[in-house]
Amino acid sequence: MREEQKRALEQFLAGRAGASAVRIDEAHLLSGGAIQENWSLTATVTGGRYDGILECVLRSDAPSGVAVSHGRAQEFALLQVAFRAGVTVPEPLWSGDASVFGREFFVMRRARGTASGHRLMKELNLGGDRELLVERLGEELARLHAIRPPVEGLSFLRVPTLSPALQGVEDFRRFLDGHHTAFPALEWGLRWLERHAPETPERVLTHRDFRTGNYLVDEVGLTAVLDWEFAAWSDPLEDLGWFCARCWRFGQFDKEAGGMGSREALFRGYARVSGRQPTREAVFYWEVHAHVRWAVIALQQGERHVSGQEPSLELALTAHVVPELEMEILNMTGGGHA
């Protein structure tokens, strides 16, 4: 962080916190974040409601981004709505524009813990009892899915004219039709999704990237749900399917809920809060959907590298997951026999 950015942020924080002064004592860039940058800040606040030590995270646009992700002002609005609904998210504090930091950003309280999926697979002391953690995650989704349109502050979210399932098919097909390379297995998956598309009687607010790696845990359990840049009005089962999809289990394929625990625990927590019992059969559609969607995203990420838009080894390697996803799609849908 440049010195002039730091000084501008101190003035911004003082104004928003109603403080006589703010001094940023520590600022470092957190790992991860191909689409956004996350800065950990420790600040001394003098006067006002936040007097004392304030530990927070500044989340800004990265130098490059993904067109389908929300901007930081929009993500801040989503965080505010989720926070008010009782979802365990970092407390949203203030949002700011490029005049302060050079890019749009917002500030939230810092939550404890780790989000690293690979660490969680190895360090079994993290997250506490894993079945209880997965139940808790089901409860969090149920609280989120209690939010239904319209909601003040979320007018930027598109309400699909088609069912969420068919809207997804249309979006994926539009990308594949315009891509320079054919992917027959993905086209097969799209056709399967189209033929088996469920109705969605009522759209709810969905996270759309709810998976291991996008929530924080400490030694006791869940501390925060992160990364709301893909949230949308959709079918509630889309989040459950994304979380249970084989591609997001980090190799722990027998632990069907995010590689962390049982599907039954996830559904149990969800039903306890929502009063609705998900079924394996209904969620299965959205697991297939998750694999097709992740394959399309991986192709888009790879294209950012290949096109020269953003040369990046990480982006280039992301595209290499597509053949594995194609195989899983064929296995799930019966190959040529569906």
Buried (B, 14 or more C-beta within 10 A) or exposed (E): BEEEBBEBBBEBBBEBBEBEBBEBEEBEEBEBBBBBBBBBBBBBBBEBEBBEEBEBBBBBBBEEBBEEBBBBBBBBBBBBBBBEBEBBBBBBBBBBEEEBBBBBBBBBBBBEBBBBBEEBBEEEEBBBEBBBBBBBBBBBBBBBBBBEEEBEEBEEBEEBEEBBBBBBBBBBBEBBEEBEEEBEBBBBBBBBBBEBBBEBEEBBBBBBBBBBBBBBBBEBBBBBBBBBBBBBBBBBBBBBBBBBBBBBBBEBEEBBBBBBBBBBBBBBBBBEBBEEEBEEEBBBBBBBBBBBBBBBBBBBBBBBBEEEEBEBEEBBEBBEBBEBBBEBBBEBBEEEEE
